[in-house]
Amino acid sequence: MNIFRSQNISFYPHFHAEIEIIYVESGSLLIGVNEEKRQVKQGDIVICSSSDIHYFDSRDQPSQVLILLFKPEWIGPVKGWPQDFRFASPFISDKDPRFQPIKPCLDRIFQERADARPGYQMLMKAGVLEVCGTLLRHLETRRMDTGAKEKLESRRARIQQILSYIEEHYQEELNVSLMSQQFHMEPSHFSRTFKSAIGMNFKTYLNSIRVLTAEQKLLTSDLSIMEIALECGFTSIRTFNRVFKELRGYIPSTLRNSAP
């Protein structure tokens, strides 16, 4: 289990087994969960169930979020969640008074983790159970029959395979044609499926992965900017500069010069 605060978080679409609960403490940011995305603001809550594909984009304005991550086993034998039903929407508005107890509960979990006094792990778990109980009591749910569940799992597994393949091969030449062949799909079907699930087209997602990796290398390695560009899958320094500026608002050398 983990709980932490993050400022101006931007992270490409990803998934994990843990349940993730995000509380927006200040500002505004774009969050996507599966096929749904929303510009969330202070007081809003977002729930990502196990294996939900989700992403954050805080580039337009400052924000701070409080994020709680925990394994489904932490909430014990709660029948059905997250396997047999889904919440009707992962987004909760700050205007809904039924969920106001969640923020002070998250604050208590955060403080228990920070203080680490005797018994803190039990009190943290109690806090997680209180948060989940509040969600299950008040949020509308959609129960899935076996057919719908299998269809959802199959579709999500395919998207997860695609994302994993991109993470392993982003340094290579990748495009819609090659990806559709790899996953035995028509190019048009691949493009529609990818954008529907991820919230952005394939090229933008691939460039996001490459730029994020390049950022880490610019700050932590002694490689030249050209070497970093090639290692991250860009075919020329010109393309690297252009794509980097499109996504970050400045060129790679600006980030390199700011590194300690």
Backbone bond lengths (Angstrom), bond angles and torsions (degrees), N, CA, C in turn:
res aa  C-N    CA-C-N  psi(-1)  N-CA   C-N-CA  omega(-1)  CA-C   N-CA-C  phi
1 M - - - 1.460 - - 1.518 108.88 -
2 N 1.312 115.15 141.63 1.459 119.68 179.86 1.521 109.15 -144.83
3 I 1.321 115.77 146.44 1.457 121.40 174.62 1.520 107.73 -142.25
4 F 1.307 116.59 133.03 1.465 119.67 -175.66 1.522 110.26 -157.19
5 R 1.327 114.67 160.51 1.460 121.65 174.23 1.520 108.84 -102.16
6 S 1.330 115.57 146.32 1.462 120.73 179.25 1.521 108.74 -141.23
7 Q 1.325 115.59 137.16 1.459 121.21 178.85 1.521 110.16 -106.15
8 N 1.318 115.46 138.07 1.470 122.36 174.14 1.527 111.67 51.58
9 I 1.304 116.68 46.16 1.460 121.06 -175.33 1.529 111.17 -74.05
10 S 1.312 115.30 131.34 1.465 122.25 171.81 1.519 106.83 -134.12
11 F 1.319 116.51 124.42 1.462 120.06 -176.89 1.516 109.03 -147.81
12 Y 1.322 115.44 133.96 1.457 120.96 -176.73 1.536 111.07 -67.19
13 P 1.331 118.85 161.21 1.468 121.59 -178.54 1.525 112.35 -54.21
14 H 1.318 115.76 131.99 1.457 121.58 -178.34 1.529 108.29 -152.58
15 F 1.319 116.15 175.88 1.463 121.09 179.72 1.514 109.05 -150.29
16 H 1.315 116.63 158.80 1.462 121.92 177.44 1.525 108.65 -160.79
17 A 1.319 116.01 168.05 1.464 120.79 -176.75 1.523 112.31 -74.71
18 E 1.335 117.65 -25.92 1.454 121.14 -176.81 1.534 112.17 -69.05
19 I 1.317 115.39 150.05 1.463 121.52 168.58 1.529 107.35 -80.70
20 E 1.316 117.09 138.65 1.465 121.65 -177.05 1.531 109.19 -127.57
21 I 1.322 115.31 128.02 1.465 121.37 177.85 1.521 108.33 -119.62
22 I 1.327 115.96 124.49 1.461 121.84 -176.39 1.522 109.30 -114.46
23 Y 1.332 115.58 128.05 1.471 120.98 174.95 1.523 108.03 -115.64
24 V 1.332 117.34 125.44 1.464 121.47 -179.29 1.527 108.44 -84.78
25 E 1.340 115.88 111.84 1.464 120.41 -177.51 1.524 112.51 -85.49
26 S 1.321 117.04 -30.41 1.464 119.64 178.64 1.517 109.32 -160.00
27 G 1.330 115.41 158.91 1.455 120.72 176.44 1.517 113.38 73.93
28 S 1.319 114.71 -154.15 1.463 121.63 -176.77 1.519 109.02 -152.67
29 L 1.329 116.62 147.15 1.460 121.44 177.08 1.520 109.51 -155.15
30 L 1.324 115.13 162.18 1.458 121.48 176.77 1.523 108.95 -92.26
31 I 1.336 116.68 128.07 1.463 121.64 175.37 1.520 108.51 -126.93
32 G 1.323 116.16 132.26 1.450 121.78 175.65 1.513 110.38 -114.13
33 V 1.327 116.61 136.99 1.468 122.35 175.88 1.519 107.45 -132.01
34 N 1.325 115.95 112.96 1.462 121.84 -174.68 1.527 109.48 53.85
35 E 1.321 118.44 -124.40 1.464 119.95 -175.81 1.531 113.38 -87.52
36 E 1.327 117.52 -1.48 1.465 120.61 -175.46 1.526 110.21 -110.37
37 K 1.326 116.40 137.18 1.464 120.33 175.76 1.519 109.25 -136.80
38 R 1.340 115.00 153.68 1.458 118.76 -176.54 1.529 109.81 -156.11
39 Q 1.318 115.51 146.06 1.459 121.58 171.65 1.523 106.69 -83.05
40 V 1.324 116.41 107.16 1.459 120.43 -176.30 1.523 109.93 -97.40
41 K 1.323 115.61 156.76 1.465 120.93 -175.75 1.521 109.54 -135.53
42 Q 1.324 115.10 178.95 1.456 121.45 -177.39 1.527 111.60 -50.40
43 G 1.334 115.00 129.26 1.457 121.15 178.91 1.509 114.78 94.37
44 D 1.328 117.90 -15.61 1.464 120.89 178.55 1.531 110.49 -74.60
45 I 1.328 115.62 154.25 1.464 122.51 179.16 1.523 108.69 -126.62
46 V 1.338 116.15 142.22 1.463 121.71 177.94 1.524 108.42 -128.38
47 I 1.335 116.90 134.25 1.465 121.78 178.92 1.519 109.88 -115.50
48 C 1.320 116.40 124.19 1.467 122.20 174.81 1.523 107.72 -112.09
49 S 1.317 117.15 112.17 1.457 120.89 177.93 1.525 110.29 -77.42
50 S 1.314 116.39 173.50 1.465 121.12 -179.10 1.522 111.03 -53.56
51 S 1.325 115.77 131.42 1.469 124.49 175.49 1.522 114.02 70.34
52 D 1.334 118.60 6.49 1.461 119.47 172.17 1.528 109.26 -65.79
53 I 1.314 116.30 136.32 1.461 121.15 176.65 1.527 107.60 -86.55
54 H 1.334 117.03 122.21 1.457 119.97 -174.53 1.525 111.08 -142.91
55 Y 1.330 114.92 158.27 1.466 120.35 -179.79 1.520 110.05 -151.21
56 F 1.347 115.16 162.03 1.460 122.91 -179.95 1.523 109.30 -126.63
57 D 1.327 116.56 144.05 1.467 121.18 176.03 1.528 108.37 -142.36
58 S 1.349 115.75 106.93 1.467 121.54 -178.82 1.518 112.40 -111.67
59 R 1.316 117.63 19.76 1.466 118.90 -172.24 1.524 113.35 -68.39
60 D 1.321 118.75 -27.84 1.461 120.44 -172.74 1.522 113.59 -77.23
61 Q 1.332 118.51 -31.68 1.460 120.48 -179.13 1.518 109.85 -158.55
62 P 1.346 117.25 160.61 1.464 120.35 -176.62 1.523 111.97 -68.80
63 S 1.321 115.58 153.39 1.461 120.26 178.68 1.517 109.45 -159.15
64 Q 1.316 115.74 160.65 1.463 121.90 171.78 1.517 108.63 -137.92
65 V 1.331 115.70 132.85 1.459 120.67 179.83 1.518 109.95 -125.50
66 L 1.316 115.25 152.99 1.457 123.34 172.51 1.525 106.53 -110.64
67 I 1.330 116.75 121.73 1.465 121.50 -173.04 1.528 110.31 -116.94
68 L 1.322 115.56 127.62 1.460 122.76 175.20 1.523 108.66 -110.98
69 L 1.332 116.42 126.44 1.465 122.95 179.73 1.522 108.93 -123.51
70 F 1.323 117.22 130.61 1.457 118.98 177.58 1.524 109.93 -155.06
71 K 1.318 115.69 153.56 1.455 121.15 178.24 1.527 109.55 -74.67
72 P 1.340 117.33 145.98 1.470 119.84 -179.90 1.526 112.93 -55.60
73 E 1.348 117.15 -30.16 1.464 119.88 -179.10 1.526 112.18 -61.83
74 W 1.328 116.33 -21.78 1.461 119.87 -178.26 1.519 111.95 -63.10
75 I 1.323 117.63 -29.16 1.465 118.96 -177.81 1.523 111.32 -92.69
76 G 1.348 116.67 6.62 1.447 120.38 172.98 1.512 113.46 70.73
77 P 1.322 116.41 -160.42 1.473 120.84 -175.04 1.525 112.90 -79.96
78 V 1.343 115.90 60.48 1.464 118.88 174.40 1.519 107.09 -78.97
79 K 1.309 117.67 108.09 1.458 121.98 -170.94 1.527 111.48 -59.23
80 G 1.322 114.96 123.73 1.456 119.67 170.62 1.508 116.78 96.36
81 W 1.337 117.82 -28.91 1.470 117.86 -175.69 1.511 109.44 -103.96
82 P 1.322 118.77 130.37 1.469 126.39 3.29 1.532 113.66 -100.03
83 Q 1.346 118.66 19.06 1.460 119.62 -173.34 1.525 114.33 -80.49
84 D 1.327 117.89 -45.53 1.461 120.68 -166.87 1.524 115.18 -101.73
85 F 1.312 117.50 -7.49 1.460 118.57 174.85 1.522 109.60 -150.20
86 R 1.297 114.76 164.08 1.462 122.23 177.50 1.516 108.36 -128.05
87 F 1.317 115.74 153.96 1.459 118.78 172.11 1.519 108.66 -69.40
88 A 1.329 115.92 145.11 1.464 120.33 -178.48 1.519 111.04 -57.53
89 S 1.327 116.67 -34.66 1.465 121.99 174.88 1.519 108.17 -145.92
90 P 1.332 117.84 143.40 1.466 119.78 177.56 1.522 113.11 -79.67
91 F 1.335 117.56 -3.75 1.463 121.43 -173.63 1.528 111.58 -106.45
92 I 1.337 115.92 134.71 1.457 122.84 177.43 1.525 108.37 -121.89
93 S 1.312 116.63 126.29 1.463 121.45 -178.57 1.527 111.46 -76.64
94 D 1.325 115.62 148.41 1.463 120.34 177.12 1.528 111.70 -66.05
95 K 1.328 116.79 -14.96 1.463 120.96 -177.35 1.533 112.86 -81.59
96 D 1.329 117.79 -7.37 1.467 120.93 -178.47 1.531 109.50 -88.25
97 P 1.332 118.20 109.01 1.470 120.53 -174.54 1.526 113.90 -68.19
98 R 1.320 118.24 -18.30 1.465 120.63 -177.93 1.524 112.31 -63.97
99 F 1.335 116.79 -21.59 1.461 119.64 -174.73 1.527 112.96 -107.51
100 Q 1.334 116.84 9.67 1.461 119.99 178.92 1.528 113.54 -62.37
101 P 1.355 120.11 -30.40 1.471 119.34 178.24 1.526 113.81 -66.03
102 I 1.326 118.45 -14.34 1.465 120.18 -175.00 1.524 111.86 -67.78
103 K 1.332 118.11 -41.71 1.467 119.83 -176.90 1.530 112.49 -61.33
104 P 1.351 120.50 -52.21 1.469 117.98 177.71 1.522 113.07 -61.34
105 C 1.322 116.98 -29.96 1.465 120.07 177.13 1.527 110.62 -66.85
106 L 1.331 116.97 -43.50 1.464 120.80 176.53 1.524 110.88 -62.59
107 D 1.325 116.67 -39.21 1.466 120.24 178.15 1.526 110.86 -61.77
108 R 1.334 116.84 -39.63 1.469 119.84 179.03 1.524 110.84 -66.38
109 I 1.334 116.71 -40.94 1.471 120.06 177.77 1.525 109.81 -61.25
110 F 1.331 116.00 -44.42 1.467 120.90 -179.99 1.528 110.63 -60.94
111 Q 1.334 116.82 -44.05 1.463 120.33 -177.77 1.520 111.56 -68.77
112 E 1.336 117.15 -39.04 1.467 119.82 177.03 1.525 110.38 -60.73
113 R 1.319 116.67 -41.68 1.468 120.68 178.47 1.524 110.23 -63.70
114 A 1.322 117.07 -41.90 1.464 120.75 -178.16 1.532 111.63 -68.23
115 D 1.334 117.08 -41.09 1.472 120.21 -176.82 1.525 112.32 -78.32
116 A 1.319 116.84 -34.74 1.475 122.89 178.46 1.532 112.27 51.82
117 R 1.323 116.32 43.43 1.459 120.52 177.40 1.530 109.80 -80.32
118 P 1.336 117.88 165.94 1.467 119.80 -179.90 1.531 111.85 -52.88
119 G 1.316 115.51 132.17 1.456 121.37 179.45 1.518 114.70 84.69
120 Y 1.340 116.87 5.03 1.471 118.65 -174.43 1.528 112.51 -63.80
121 Q 1.334 117.82 -33.92 1.461 119.30 -178.27 1.531 111.56 -65.72
122 M 1.331 116.41 -38.18 1.461 119.78 177.77 1.529 110.83 -67.05
123 L 1.334 116.41 -39.91 1.463 119.80 179.28 1.526 111.38 -69.66
124 M 1.338 116.96 -33.38 1.463 119.95 175.16 1.526 110.13 -64.48
125 K 1.320 116.43 -44.10 1.462 119.87 179.73 1.527 110.57 -63.89
126 A 1.334 116.39 -38.79 1.463 119.66 176.75 1.525 110.63 -61.13
127 G 1.333 116.13 -38.72 1.458 120.22 177.87 1.517 112.31 -65.45
128 V 1.331 116.28 -41.37 1.467 120.44 178.12 1.526 110.12 -62.06
129 L 1.335 116.43 -42.96 1.464 120.24 179.07 1.528 111.33 -63.44
130 E 1.331 116.67 -37.42 1.469 119.84 178.78 1.528 110.81 -65.99
131 V 1.334 116.50 -42.54 1.467 120.26 178.08 1.524 110.06 -61.09
132 C 1.330 116.56 -49.33 1.467 120.31 -177.23 1.525 111.53 -66.19
133 G 1.330 116.73 -38.01 1.452 119.52 177.34 1.521 112.17 -62.10
134 T 1.332 116.35 -39.65 1.465 120.58 177.64 1.522 110.69 -63.69
135 L 1.324 116.62 -42.37 1.466 120.57 179.10 1.525 110.95 -63.54
136 L 1.334 116.29 -47.30 1.463 120.15 -176.61 1.531 112.13 -67.76
137 R 1.320 117.14 -29.41 1.464 120.15 -179.68 1.524 111.91 -72.27
138 H 1.329 116.90 -37.50 1.460 119.69 -168.63 1.528 115.73 -110.48
139 L 1.330 118.46 -23.42 1.463 119.13 -175.66 1.522 111.78 -81.83
140 E 1.310 115.90 139.16 1.464 120.95 174.48 1.525 109.48 -68.08
141 T 1.322 116.42 136.88 1.461 121.08 -179.25 1.521 110.59 -121.01
142 R 1.320 114.29 160.66 1.465 121.34 176.51 1.522 108.09 -126.26
143 R 1.313 115.32 107.76 1.465 119.19 179.06 1.519 109.73 -76.07
144 M 1.332 115.74 140.55 1.458 120.97 -177.10 1.524 110.30 -107.99
145 D 1.344 116.11 131.92 1.459 118.52 172.83 1.529 108.49 -76.57
146 T 1.316 116.41 174.74 1.464 120.32 -174.71 1.519 111.94 -59.12
147 G 1.331 116.81 -42.70 1.461 120.11 -178.89 1.514 112.33 -64.27
148 A 1.341 116.53 -45.18 1.462 120.47 -179.94 1.520 111.15 -65.88
149 K 1.332 115.83 -39.01 1.460 120.20 179.29 1.523 110.84 -63.99
150 E 1.333 116.69 -44.44 1.465 120.32 179.93 1.524 111.21 -64.92
151 K 1.329 116.58 -39.14 1.460 120.39 179.18 1.524 110.87 -64.69
152 L 1.338 116.25 -43.89 1.460 120.48 178.80 1.516 111.10 -63.50
153 E 1.337 116.37 -45.04 1.458 120.34 -178.60 1.521 111.25 -64.40
154 S 1.339 116.77 -39.18 1.461 120.61 179.46 1.525 111.26 -65.14
155 R 1.323 115.87 -44.66 1.464 120.23 -179.76 1.525 110.99 -65.14
156 R 1.324 115.90 -43.15 1.463 119.69 -178.86 1.525 111.19 -68.20
157 A 1.329 116.27 -37.18 1.463 119.50 177.96 1.524 110.88 -63.43
158 R 1.324 117.10 -38.56 1.460 120.47 178.13 1.532 110.77 -63.48
159 I 1.324 116.84 -44.81 1.464 120.33 178.74 1.523 110.52 -63.34
160 Q 1.319 116.97 -40.95 1.462 120.23 179.29 1.526 111.07 -63.86
161 Q 1.329 117.26 -38.13 1.465 120.76 175.96 1.522 110.83 -62.64
162 I 1.327 116.29 -40.51 1.464 120.66 179.71 1.526 110.27 -64.78
163 L 1.333 117.06 -45.61 1.464 120.27 -179.99 1.525 111.32 -63.49
164 S 1.322 116.62 -41.38 1.466 120.24 178.66 1.523 110.88 -63.67
165 Y 1.318 116.68 -39.86 1.468 120.51 178.71 1.524 110.37 -63.12
166 I 1.333 117.15 -42.28 1.466 120.16 179.68 1.524 110.29 -63.20
167 E 1.320 117.85 -43.06 1.464 120.73 -179.60 1.523 111.61 -62.53
168 E 1.318 117.16 -31.42 1.463 120.90 -179.17 1.525 112.79 -83.90
169 H 1.351 117.32 -22.37 1.466 120.30 -172.06 1.529 113.76 -126.03
170 Y 1.338 118.06 16.05 1.469 119.71 -175.83 1.528 112.91 -62.60
171 Q 1.343 117.26 -21.23 1.471 120.41 179.73 1.528 111.90 -75.08
172 E 1.321 116.35 -15.62 1.457 121.14 -177.22 1.530 110.99 -92.93
173 E 1.308 116.14 172.71 1.458 120.19 174.82 1.526 108.71 -71.68
174 L 1.318 116.28 118.97 1.459 121.53 179.33 1.519 109.33 -131.55
175 N 1.314 116.29 139.64 1.459 121.50 174.56 1.524 108.36 -153.36
176 V 1.316 116.09 175.37 1.463 120.58 -176.51 1.521 111.53 -60.34
177 S 1.317 116.81 -39.65 1.462 120.22 -178.88 1.525 111.39 -62.30
178 L 1.335 116.47 -47.41 1.463 120.31 -179.76 1.530 111.23 -66.09
179 M 1.331 116.60 -40.57 1.464 120.01 -179.09 1.522 111.48 -67.54
180 S 1.310 117.38 -39.82 1.466 119.79 -179.98 1.526 110.63 -65.75
181 Q 1.334 116.89 -35.02 1.466 119.82 175.13 1.523 110.73 -66.85
182 Q 1.321 116.29 -43.34 1.459 121.23 -178.64 1.528 111.47 -59.04
183 F 1.337 116.36 -36.90 1.463 120.19 -175.70 1.528 112.82 -109.10
184 H 1.336 115.89 16.38 1.469 122.22 172.26 1.531 111.82 54.79
185 M 1.326 114.81 51.31 1.462 121.45 179.14 1.520 109.22 -130.84
186 E 1.315 116.37 153.03 1.455 120.01 171.54 1.532 108.68 -68.72
187 P 1.348 118.24 141.64 1.472 120.03 -178.12 1.525 113.66 -52.64
188 S 1.329 116.98 -43.13 1.466 119.27 -178.98 1.529 111.15 -65.64
189 H 1.338 116.15 -38.91 1.467 120.28 178.73 1.524 110.49 -67.84
190 F 1.334 116.45 -40.84 1.465 120.39 177.43 1.524 110.23 -59.08
191 S 1.334 116.87 -47.17 1.467 121.07 -177.59 1.521 111.38 -62.03
192 R 1.337 116.94 -44.58 1.465 120.44 -179.57 1.523 111.14 -65.06
193 T 1.328 115.61 -45.17 1.459 120.42 -178.73 1.518 111.01 -62.51
194 F 1.329 115.96 -44.07 1.460 120.73 -177.74 1.526 110.72 -64.09
195 K 1.319 117.07 -49.37 1.467 119.88 -177.36 1.516 111.81 -66.18
196 S 1.317 117.27 -36.70 1.458 120.50 178.93 1.521 111.25 -63.60
197 A 1.340 116.74 -40.27 1.462 121.13 -176.46 1.518 113.05 -81.22
198 I 1.336 116.84 -34.64 1.461 121.12 -170.83 1.519 112.86 -101.02
199 G 1.320 117.21 -24.61 1.451 120.19 -179.57 1.507 114.47 87.63
200 M 1.318 117.36 4.89 1.465 122.31 176.01 1.514 108.03 -151.58
201 N 1.334 116.77 160.82 1.458 118.04 -179.08 1.524 110.93 -76.66
202 F 1.324 115.68 168.56 1.461 120.92 -174.17 1.527 112.10 -60.30
203 K 1.313 117.59 -44.46 1.462 121.07 -176.71 1.522 111.46 -62.39
204 T 1.329 116.92 -43.21 1.464 120.45 179.44 1.521 110.78 -63.66
205 Y 1.330 116.55 -41.34 1.463 119.75 179.07 1.527 111.08 -64.21
206 L 1.319 116.48 -46.18 1.462 120.47 179.79 1.522 110.62 -59.70
207 N 1.324 116.92 -44.97 1.464 120.23 178.78 1.524 111.72 -63.60
208 S 1.336 117.10 -33.85 1.464 120.62 178.20 1.522 110.87 -64.01
209 I 1.327 116.65 -42.98 1.464 121.15 177.27 1.524 110.27 -62.00
210 R 1.311 116.71 -46.45 1.461 121.36 -178.16 1.524 111.99 -63.82
211 V 1.325 116.68 -43.14 1.465 120.40 -178.80 1.528 110.70 -68.37
212 L 1.329 117.82 -40.44 1.459 120.48 178.35 1.527 110.90 -60.59
213 T 1.325 116.77 -43.58 1.461 120.66 178.03 1.521 110.72 -65.83
214 A 1.326 116.81 -40.61 1.463 120.98 178.64 1.522 111.17 -62.04
215 E 1.321 117.08 -39.81 1.471 120.79 178.17 1.524 110.78 -56.99
216 Q 1.314 116.53 -46.08 1.460 120.48 -179.22 1.522 111.17 -62.26
217 K 1.318 116.77 -40.90 1.464 120.82 179.93 1.530 111.37 -69.92
218 L 1.322 117.03 -36.89 1.467 120.38 178.64 1.523 111.28 -62.66
219 L 1.326 116.20 -34.34 1.458 120.64 -176.58 1.520 113.62 -88.49
220 T 1.328 117.75 -23.47 1.467 119.33 -170.62 1.521 115.13 -120.89
221 S 1.335 118.50 -8.98 1.467 119.71 -176.70 1.523 111.10 -117.28
222 D 1.334 115.16 167.02 1.464 121.50 176.53 1.527 111.53 -99.85
223 L 1.314 117.78 8.50 1.460 120.79 179.10 1.521 110.40 -65.06
224 S 1.324 115.93 148.73 1.460 119.48 176.00 1.527 109.58 -70.11
225 I 1.322 116.28 162.69 1.462 120.23 179.43 1.524 110.54 -61.63
226 M 1.317 117.39 -37.90 1.466 120.68 177.22 1.526 111.14 -63.12
227 E 1.336 117.01 -44.06 1.467 120.38 179.24 1.532 111.01 -62.71
228 I 1.317 116.00 -40.51 1.465 119.92 178.63 1.523 110.57 -64.65
229 A 1.325 116.18 -42.67 1.467 120.34 178.98 1.521 110.80 -56.90
230 L 1.324 116.94 -47.81 1.463 121.16 -178.06 1.529 111.15 -68.04
231 E 1.338 117.21 -39.55 1.465 120.51 179.70 1.529 112.10 -65.07
232 C 1.314 116.09 -25.94 1.466 120.62 -176.76 1.523 112.98 -96.79
233 G 1.332 116.98 7.78 1.458 119.72 173.03 1.509 116.27 97.85
234 F 1.343 117.80 3.08 1.465 120.26 177.69 1.524 109.55 -86.84
235 T 1.314 116.28 141.53 1.467 120.46 -174.84 1.520 113.26 -87.32
236 S 1.332 117.78 -13.99 1.469 120.57 179.65 1.519 109.63 -156.18
237 I 1.328 116.09 158.19 1.456 120.78 177.87 1.521 110.39 -66.09
238 R 1.320 116.48 -31.35 1.467 120.02 179.62 1.527 110.78 -64.42
239 T 1.333 115.83 -46.40 1.466 119.78 178.21 1.525 110.70 -63.94
240 F 1.322 116.46 -41.54 1.462 121.40 178.86 1.529 110.97 -58.47
241 N 1.328 116.70 -48.87 1.464 120.91 179.89 1.527 111.54 -60.49
242 R 1.338 115.61 -43.36 1.464 119.75 -176.92 1.525 111.45 -65.24
243 V 1.338 116.17 -49.12 1.462 120.24 -177.66 1.528 110.75 -66.30
244 F 1.331 116.38 -42.04 1.460 121.14 -179.76 1.528 110.30 -59.51
245 K 1.324 116.36 -44.53 1.468 120.03 -179.22 1.523 111.22 -68.15
246 E 1.330 117.22 -36.90 1.468 120.16 177.98 1.531 111.39 -60.13
247 L 1.334 116.21 -39.26 1.459 120.57 -175.67 1.524 113.83 -89.30
248 R 1.348 117.20 -29.07 1.462 119.65 -174.67 1.529 114.13 -113.94
249 G 1.322 117.26 -17.48 1.454 119.67 178.98 1.507 114.61 89.68
250 Y 1.332 117.45 0.36 1.464 122.38 177.38 1.523 108.26 -152.05
251 I 1.326 116.40 165.39 1.462 120.24 -176.23 1.530 110.55 -87.81
252 P 1.329 118.81 161.98 1.464 121.74 -176.45 1.525 114.44 -57.10
253 S 1.329 117.60 -36.76 1.468 119.64 -177.95 1.525 111.72 -62.77
254 T 1.326 117.38 -29.26 1.468 120.37 177.39 1.523 110.34 -63.44
255 L 1.333 116.52 -43.30 1.462 120.40 178.15 1.520 110.70 -68.49
256 R 1.308 117.76 -42.37 1.465 121.46 179.76 1.528 110.39 -60.23
257 N 1.311 117.92 -41.67 1.469 121.40 -178.63 1.525 112.58 -70.72
258 S 1.337 116.67 -19.49 1.469 119.72 179.88 1.521 112.12 -88.81
259 A 1.342 116.96 -10.12 1.464 120.93 -178.40 1.522 110.24 -67.49
260 P 1.333 118.15 141.24 1.474 120.86 -179.30 1.518 111.90 -67.40
